[in-house]
C-alpha cells in the first residue's frame, strides 16, 4: 500500500480540457474523421519565417540555445516585451524590474496567486471562466468567491456583486480575462474601471489576463492598466500562445508593480527555474523582425471568416440555441438548454455523445464552472469554414436521432 497522497492533490479535479483532448487523440488514432472544436489554440501553424530563423539559430548556436536561460527571462526579450506593450498599450515599463517571463500564462497565474494571497484568503472569479482558474484555489489553499456572468447580459459580471465581494476583507484579489474564455466576452469599460477603482480604494490586487488581446474582429483591446491607481494594483498576465501561435512552446509573461514583480521573480526561480530557452528565442525572432504584426495581419481575417461561418452554421443547425456573435476571442458559447431538455442529457453526456458518435469534439459548459452546465464551448478558429459547417451539421444529426427514440 502506497503512503498517503496529499489532500491538495486528491481534491484537485482532473482538467476537463485534458480529458477531451485525450478523447480526440484516441479517436484520431482510430482513423476517425475528427472535427476539433475543443482546443483553445490557434488554427494555423507559426510563421514559417520565424521557424526557419529558429532552426538556423539552433544549427549555428546549438549549445547557447540549449542552455538555461535567466530565471526572469532574457533581458533582451523583456526589453522587446516592454516595447510591444508600449506600442499597443501606451504603457512605460521597466524591462528588468516590471516583467517576468514564465512557462506559459498558466505559470504566471500560479505565481500571481502565490505572490499575493496567503492560504485561507479569497480570490474573486467571474463565472464561467477558464477552467485553470478554478484549480488555483485548491492547489494554493485559497477560497474562491464568484460573481456570475450570464448570456442575457452578454456575460458581463454584475457590478453590485463586484462591490459586495471586494468589500470582503478576506478577498485579496480578483482575476478575470478580457476577451474571456470560454465566452469571448470583452469587459465593458465602466465595469473594468469599477474593478480597478475599488481595488485601489480597498487595497486589492487585480489580475488581468489578456492572452487574447490581439484576437479582435471589431473594436480594440481595453487597457485597464491606464486607469488611475492601476499602476499600483494591476498585475497583467499575458501569453505568446495565441498571438504568435506557439502554445506548445509554453511561453508567457507577467508585468506589474516593481515590488510585486520582485517577489514573483523569486518564486519563479524555485518553480521552473526559467522559461524554455528555445521558446524565448523564437519570441525574440517574432518581435525583433516584425513577424508578429505580419502574422496577425494574415490570420485575423481568416479567424473572422471562421467566426462568421461558425455563428451562421450554429444559427442554421441549432436554431433553438441562444448564442452571441463575439467581436473578439476564439469561442462561441451557446446556451443549448433547449436541446438538453429534449434529449434528457447533461452537457457532459451530450459532449461525449457527439464526440463518440459523430467525432465532433467540443467542451461542455460545466468544464468552466458547474453552474454553466447549459452551455457548450465551440472553438471556431481551429477548422476551416466548410469543416465548421459540417461539424455543426453533425451535432444537429445527433439531436434528431435522439428525438426519434
C-alpha positions as CSV (number, residue, x, y, z in Angstrom):
1,X,0.0,0.0,0.0
2,X,1.4,3.4,-1.0
3,X,1.9,6.2,1.5
4,X,-0.9,8.8,1.8
5,X,-1.3,11.3,-1.1
6,X,-1.7,15.0,-0.2
7,X,-5.3,16.3,0.2
8,X,-4.3,19.1,-2.2
9,X,-3.6,16.5,-5.0
10,X,-6.6,14.3,-4.2
11,X,-9.1,17.2,-4.2
12,X,-7.8,18.8,-7.4
13,X,-10.1,17.6,-10.2
14,X,-8.8,16.3,-13.5
15,X,-8.8,19.1,-16.0
16,X,-11.8,18.6,-18.3
17,X,-9.8,20.1,-21.1
18,X,-7.3,17.3,-21.0
19,X,-10.0,14.6,-20.9
20,X,-11.5,15.8,-24.1
21,X,-8.1,16.3,-25.7
22,X,-7.2,12.7,-24.9
23,X,-10.5,11.5,-26.3
24,X,-9.9,13.5,-29.6
25,X,-6.4,12.0,-29.9
26,X,-7.9,8.5,-29.3
27,X,-10.5,8.9,-32.0
28,X,-7.9,10.3,-34.4
29,X,-5.6,7.3,-33.7
30,X,-8.5,5.0,-34.7
31,X,-8.7,6.8,-38.1
32,X,-11.9,8.7,-37.4
33,X,-12.7,12.0,-39.1
34,X,-12.5,14.2,-36.1
35,X,-13.7,17.8,-36.2
36,X,-11.9,19.7,-33.4
37,X,-13.9,22.4,-31.7
38,X,-12.3,21.7,-28.3
39,X,-8.7,23.0,-28.3
40,X,-8.2,26.6,-27.2
41,X,-5.4,27.2,-29.6
42,X,-4.8,29.0,-32.9
43,X,-5.8,27.2,-36.1
44,X,-2.7,28.0,-38.1
45,X,0.9,27.0,-37.6
46,X,3.5,29.5,-36.5
47,X,5.0,31.8,-39.1
48,X,7.3,29.8,-41.4
49,X,9.8,32.7,-41.4
50,X,10.2,32.5,-37.7
51,X,10.6,28.8,-37.7
52,X,13.3,28.9,-40.3
53,X,15.1,31.6,-38.3
54,X,14.9,29.4,-35.2
55,X,16.2,26.3,-37.0
56,X,19.1,28.4,-38.3
57,X,19.8,29.6,-34.7
58,X,19.8,26.1,-33.4
59,X,22.3,25.0,-36.0
60,X,24.6,27.9,-35.6
61,X,24.4,28.4,-31.8
62,X,23.4,24.9,-30.6
63,X,24.9,25.0,-27.2
64,X,23.9,28.5,-26.4
65,X,20.3,27.8,-27.5
66,X,20.0,24.7,-25.3
67,X,21.4,26.2,-22.1
68,X,19.5,27.5,-19.1
69,X,18.0,31.0,-19.6
70,X,17.9,33.6,-16.8
71,X,15.1,33.0,-14.3
72,X,13.2,36.1,-15.1
73,X,13.8,35.8,-18.8
74,X,16.4,37.1,-21.2
75,X,16.9,40.8,-20.7
76,X,16.5,41.3,-24.5
77,X,13.2,39.5,-24.5
78,X,11.9,41.6,-21.6
79,X,13.0,44.8,-23.5
80,X,11.1,43.6,-26.6
81,X,8.0,42.9,-24.4
82,X,8.2,46.4,-22.9
83,X,8.5,47.9,-26.4
84,X,5.5,45.8,-27.5
85,X,3.4,46.9,-24.5
86,X,4.4,50.5,-25.2
87,X,3.4,50.2,-28.9
88,X,0.0,48.7,-28.3
89,X,-1.0,49.8,-24.8
90,X,1.0,53.1,-24.4
91,X,2.5,51.8,-21.1
92,X,6.0,52.5,-19.9
93,X,7.5,49.5,-18.2
94,X,11.0,48.9,-16.8
95,X,12.0,45.8,-18.6
96,X,14.2,44.3,-15.8
97,X,12.1,45.4,-12.8
98,X,8.5,45.0,-14.0
99,X,8.5,41.9,-16.3
100,X,8.9,38.2,-15.6
101,X,8.9,35.7,-18.4
102,X,7.1,32.5,-17.5
103,X,6.3,29.0,-18.7
104,X,3.1,30.0,-20.4
105,X,0.3,32.1,-19.0
106,X,-0.6,29.3,-16.6
107,X,2.6,29.6,-14.6
108,X,2.1,33.3,-14.4
109,X,-1.3,32.7,-12.9
110,X,0.0,30.4,-10.3
111,X,2.9,32.8,-9.4
112,X,0.5,35.7,-9.1
113,X,-1.7,33.8,-6.6
114,X,1.3,32.6,-4.7
115,X,2.7,36.1,-4.5
116,X,-0.5,37.9,-3.5
117,X,-2.5,35.5,-1.4
118,X,-2.0,33.6,1.8
119,X,-3.7,30.2,2.4
120,X,-7.3,30.8,3.6
121,X,-7.7,34.2,1.8
122,X,-10.1,34.6,-1.0
123,X,-9.8,35.1,-4.8
124,X,-12.7,36.5,-6.8
125,X,-13.6,35.0,-10.1
126,X,-16.3,35.7,-12.7
127,X,-18.1,32.5,-13.7
128,X,-18.0,30.9,-16.2
129,X,-14.3,31.3,-16.7
130,X,-11.1,29.5,-17.9
131,X,-11.0,26.1,-16.2
132,X,-7.4,26.5,-15.0
133,X,-8.6,29.4,-12.7
134,X,-10.7,27.0,-10.6
135,X,-7.7,24.8,-9.8
136,X,-5.8,27.7,-8.4
137,X,-7.9,27.7,-5.2
138,X,-7.4,24.0,-4.4
139,X,-3.7,24.0,-5.3
140,X,-2.8,27.0,-3.2
141,X,-5.3,26.7,-0.4
142,X,-7.2,29.8,-1.4
143,X,-11.0,30.2,-1.2
144,X,-12.8,31.2,-4.3
145,X,-15.6,33.7,-4.4
146,X,-17.8,34.0,-7.5
147,X,-19.8,36.7,-9.4
148,X,-21.8,35.1,-12.2
149,X,-21.9,36.1,-15.8
150,X,-25.0,35.2,-17.9
151,X,-25.7,35.2,-21.6
152,X,-28.7,37.6,-21.0
153,X,-26.2,40.3,-20.0
154,X,-23.6,39.3,-22.6
155,X,-21.6,37.6,-19.9
156,X,-20.8,40.9,-18.1
157,X,-20.2,40.5,-14.4
158,X,-22.7,42.1,-12.1
159,X,-21.4,45.4,-10.7
160,X,-23.3,45.0,-7.4
161,X,-21.8,41.6,-6.9
162,X,-18.3,43.0,-7.5
163,X,-18.9,45.8,-5.0
164,X,-20.1,43.3,-2.4
165,X,-17.3,40.8,-2.9
166,X,-14.5,43.4,-3.0
167,X,-15.8,44.8,0.3
168,X,-15.0,41.5,2.0
169,X,-11.6,41.9,3.8
170,X,-10.6,38.3,3.0
171,X,-10.9,38.8,-0.7
172,X,-7.4,39.8,-1.6
173,X,-7.6,39.7,-5.4
174,X,-9.8,39.5,-8.4
175,X,-8.9,37.5,-11.6
176,X,-10.5,37.9,-15.0
177,X,-9.7,37.8,-18.7
178,X,-10.8,40.1,-21.5
179,X,-11.5,38.8,-24.1
180,X,-12.8,36.0,-22.0
181,X,-12.5,32.2,-22.1
182,X,-14.9,30.5,-22.7
183,X,-17.4,33.3,-23.5
184,X,-15.2,35.6,-25.7
185,X,-16.7,38.4,-23.7
186,X,-15.0,41.8,-23.8
187,X,-15.3,43.5,-20.5
188,X,-17.3,46.8,-20.5
189,X,-15.2,49.8,-19.8
190,X,-17.4,51.0,-16.9
191,X,-17.2,47.6,-15.2
192,X,-13.5,47.4,-15.7
193,X,-13.0,50.9,-14.2
194,X,-15.2,50.0,-11.3
195,X,-13.0,47.0,-10.6
196,X,-9.8,49.0,-10.7
197,X,-11.2,51.9,-8.6
198,X,-12.5,49.5,-5.9
199,X,-9.2,47.5,-5.9
200,X,-7.2,50.7,-5.5
201,X,-9.5,52.1,-2.8
202,X,-9.6,48.8,-0.8
203,X,-6.0,47.7,-1.5
204,X,-6.8,44.6,-3.5
205,X,-4.9,43.0,-6.4
206,X,-6.3,42.9,-9.9
207,X,-5.0,40.0,-12.1
208,X,-5.8,40.9,-15.7
209,X,-5.4,38.0,-18.2
210,X,-5.1,39.5,-21.7
211,X,-3.9,36.4,-23.6
212,X,-6.4,37.2,-26.4
213,X,-5.6,40.9,-26.7
214,X,-4.8,40.7,-30.4
215,X,-7.7,38.4,-31.4
216,X,-10.2,41.2,-32.3
217,X,-12.6,41.3,-35.2
218,X,-14.4,44.6,-34.3
219,X,-13.1,47.1,-31.8
220,X,-9.9,47.0,-29.9
221,X,-8.4,45.8,-26.6
222,X,-9.2,47.5,-23.3
223,X,-6.0,48.5,-21.5
224,X,-7.2,48.8,-17.9
225,X,-3.6,49.4,-16.9
226,X,-4.1,53.1,-17.9
227,X,-6.7,53.8,-15.2
228,X,-5.8,55.9,-12.2
229,X,-4.3,53.7,-9.5
230,X,-3.8,50.7,-11.8
231,X,0.0,51.1,-11.7
232,X,-0.2,50.1,-8.0
233,X,-2.8,47.2,-8.1
234,X,-2.9,45.7,-11.6
235,X,-0.8,42.7,-12.5
236,X,-1.1,41.6,-16.1
237,X,-0.9,38.0,-17.3
238,X,-0.1,37.5,-21.0
239,X,1.0,34.7,-23.3
240,X,2.6,34.1,-26.7
241,X,0.3,31.1,-27.2
242,X,-2.5,32.9,-29.1
243,X,-0.9,35.9,-31.0
244,X,2.1,34.1,-32.5
245,X,0.6,30.6,-32.3
246,X,3.2,28.8,-30.2
247,X,1.1,27.2,-27.4
248,X,3.3,24.2,-27.3
249,X,6.4,26.3,-26.7
250,X,4.8,27.2,-23.3
251,X,5.8,30.9,-23.1
252,X,4.1,33.7,-21.3
253,X,4.9,36.6,-19.0
254,X,3.6,38.9,-16.3
255,X,4.1,42.6,-15.6
256,X,3.1,44.9,-12.8
257,X,4.4,47.0,-9.9
258,X,8.1,46.6,-9.1
259,X,7.5,45.3,-5.6
260,X,5.2,42.6,-6.8
261,X,7.4,41.5,-9.7
262,X,10.5,41.4,-7.4
263,X,8.8,38.7,-5.2
264,X,7.2,37.0,-8.1
265,X,10.6,36.6,-9.7
266,X,11.9,34.9,-6.6
267,X,9.1,32.3,-6.8
268,X,9.7,31.8,-10.5
269,X,13.3,30.7,-9.8
270,X,12.0,27.9,-7.5
271,X,9.1,26.7,-9.6
272,X,10.6,26.1,-13.0
273,X,14.0,27.8,-12.9
274,X,13.4,29.5,-16.2
275,X,11.1,29.6,-19.2
276,X,12.4,27.4,-22.1
277,X,15.4,28.9,-23.8
278,X,14.3,27.9,-27.3
279,X,10.8,29.4,-26.7
280,X,12.3,32.7,-25.7
281,X,14.4,32.7,-28.8
282,X,11.5,32.3,-31.2
283,X,9.6,35.0,-29.4
284,X,12.5,37.4,-29.8
285,X,12.6,36.5,-33.5
286,X,8.9,37.4,-33.9
287,X,9.3,40.7,-32.1
288,X,12.7,41.8,-33.4
289,X,11.9,41.2,-37.1
290,X,8.3,42.4,-37.2
291,X,7.0,39.0,-37.9
292,X,4.3,39.2,-35.2
293,X,2.5,42.1,-37.0
294,X,2.8,40.4,-40.4
295,X,1.4,37.1,-39.0
296,X,-1.5,38.8,-37.3
297,X,-2.4,40.7,-40.5
298,X,-2.6,37.3,-42.2
299,X,-4.5,35.2,-39.7
300,X,-7.0,37.6,-38.1
301,X,-9.1,38.0,-41.3
302,X,-9.2,34.2,-41.5
303,X,-10.3,33.8,-37.9
304,X,-13.0,36.4,-38.6
305,X,-14.2,34.3,-41.6
306,X,-14.3,31.3,-39.3
307,X,-16.2,33.1,-36.6
308,X,-18.8,34.2,-39.1
309,X,-19.1,30.7,-40.5
310,X,-19.5,29.2,-37.0
311,X,-22.1,31.7,-36.0
312,X,-24.1,31.3,-39.2
313,X,-23.9,27.5,-39.1
314,X,-24.9,27.3,-35.4
315,X,-28.0,29.5,-36.1
316,X,-28.8,27.3,-39.1
317,X,-28.4,23.8,-37.5
318,X,-29.2,24.7,-33.8
319,X,-31.8,27.4,-34.2
320,X,-33.1,27.0,-30.6
321,X,-29.7,27.7,-29.1
322,X,-29.1,31.2,-27.6
323,X,-25.7,32.4,-28.9
324,X,-23.8,35.7,-29.1
325,X,-21.7,36.6,-32.1
326,X,-18.4,37.6,-30.4
327,X,-16.3,40.6,-31.5
328,X,-13.1,39.1,-30.2
329,X,-11.6,35.8,-29.0
330,X,-11.8,32.3,-30.3
331,X,-15.1,30.8,-29.0
332,X,-18.8,30.7,-29.3
333,X,-20.5,29.8,-26.0
334,X,-24.1,28.9,-26.9
335,X,-26.8,28.1,-24.4
336,X,-28.2,24.7,-25.5
337,X,-30.6,24.1,-22.7
338,X,-33.5,23.6,-25.1
339,X,-31.7,20.7,-26.7
340,X,-30.5,19.2,-23.3
341,X,-34.1,19.2,-22.2
342,X,-35.3,17.5,-25.3
343,X,-32.6,14.8,-25.2
344,X,-32.5,14.3,-21.5
345,X,-28.7,14.6,-21.5
346,X,-26.4,16.6,-19.3
347,X,-23.9,18.9,-21.1
348,X,-21.1,16.4,-20.3
349,X,-23.2,13.4,-21.7
350,X,-24.1,15.5,-24.8
351,X,-20.5,16.5,-25.5
352,X,-19.3,12.9,-25.1
353,X,-22.1,11.6,-27.3
354,X,-21.4,13.9,-30.2
355,X,-17.7,13.0,-29.9
356,X,-18.2,9.2,-29.8
357,X,-21.0,9.1,-32.4
358,X,-20.1,11.9,-34.8
359,X,-16.5,12.6,-33.9
360,X,-17.2,16.3,-33.2
361,X,-15.2,17.3,-30.1
362,X,-16.2,20.4,-28.1
363,X,-16.2,21.2,-24.4
364,X,-19.3,21.1,-22.1
365,X,-20.1,24.3,-20.3
366,X,-19.6,22.8,-16.8
367,X,-15.9,22.5,-17.6
368,X,-15.8,26.2,-16.9
369,X,-18.0,26.0,-13.7
370,X,-20.7,23.6,-12.6
371,X,-23.3,26.4,-12.9
372,X,-22.6,26.7,-16.6
373,X,-24.0,23.2,-17.5
374,X,-26.4,24.5,-20.1
375,X,-23.6,25.7,-22.4
376,X,-21.1,24.3,-24.9
377,X,-17.8,25.9,-25.9
378,X,-17.2,25.9,-29.6
379,X,-13.7,26.8,-30.7
380,X,-14.1,28.3,-34.2
381,X,-10.5,29.1,-35.2
382,X,-9.3,25.6,-35.5
383,X,-11.2,24.4,-38.5
384,X,-11.9,25.9,-42.0
385,X,-15.4,27.2,-42.8
386,X,-16.6,24.1,-44.6
387,X,-15.5,21.8,-41.7
388,X,-17.2,24.1,-39.2
389,X,-20.5,23.8,-41.0
390,X,-20.0,20.0,-41.3
391,X,-19.3,19.7,-37.6
392,X,-22.4,21.6,-36.5
393,X,-24.5,19.7,-39.0
394,X,-23.3,16.5,-37.3
395,X,-24.3,17.9,-34.0
396,X,-27.8,18.5,-35.3
397,X,-28.0,15.0,-36.6
398,X,-27.3,13.6,-33.1
399,X,-30.2,15.7,-31.7
400,X,-32.5,14.5,-34.5
401,X,-31.6,10.9,-33.8
402,X,-32.2,11.2,-30.1
403,X,-35.6,12.9,-30.6
404,X,-36.8,10.0,-32.7
405,X,-36.1,7.5,-29.9
